[in-house]
Amino acid sequence: MNDPLILILAALAGVGLGTIFFGGLWWTIRRAMGSTRPALWFFFSLLLRMGIALSGLYFVSGGQWKRLLACLLGFIIARFAVMHLTARVGPPLVSVPRRPTALTTATATISPRHADERRPYN
């Protein structure tokens, strides 16, 4: 094939890989923030996303630095595209109520009429 066509296809493959990587990160954040075990979400998502991205970069490059560079350029373009498309999305889909801590229970027991007494500087 023609060399510029191969580089364009490598860049498009990079856009696809970047969309999977950064879209998966966005999806993971939304799911993990509503989970009781967010660390597991982040860890396994990182393994999956890195595995897909690195193997895709390896196969697309075919051992040629020009293809790898074009693929990385597409990957970076996808980052900005995903950031732009997901910037206006609201809070996570599911919110899990947090367990009360000593700080939240202490402030919740103060009645509103005594709220001014706990401020040292009025």
Residue, then its C-alpha position, 0 to 999 in steps of 0.5 A: m500500500n501507499d505509505p501515507l495511506i498506511l500512516i493515516l490508517a495507523a492514526l485512525a487505529g490510534v484514535g480507536l485505541g485512545t477512545i477505548f482507553f480514555g472512554g474506559l477510564w471515564w466509564t471506570i470512574r463513574r462506576a467506581m465512585g458508586s461502588t463499595r470497592p473502587a480500588l478493584w475497579f481502578f486496578f482491573s480497569l487499568l490492567l485491561r485498558m493498558g493491555i488493549a492499548l499496548s497490544g494495539l500499539y504493538f500490532v499497529s506499529g508493525g516494528q516501524w517507528k513512523r506507524l507507531l508515531a502516527c498511532l500515538l498521535g491518534f491516541i493523543i487526539a482521542r484523549f482530547a476528543v473524549m475529554h471534550l465529549t465527557a466534560r458536560v456529563g453529570p455526577p456518577l450514575v449510582s451513588v452509595p451512601r457513605r458510612p458515617t464517620a466521627l466528623t459527620t456524626a459530631t456535626a450532625t448532632i449540633s442543632p441549627r440554633h447552636a451552630d453559631e456557638r461552635r464557630p470561634y470567630n463571629 
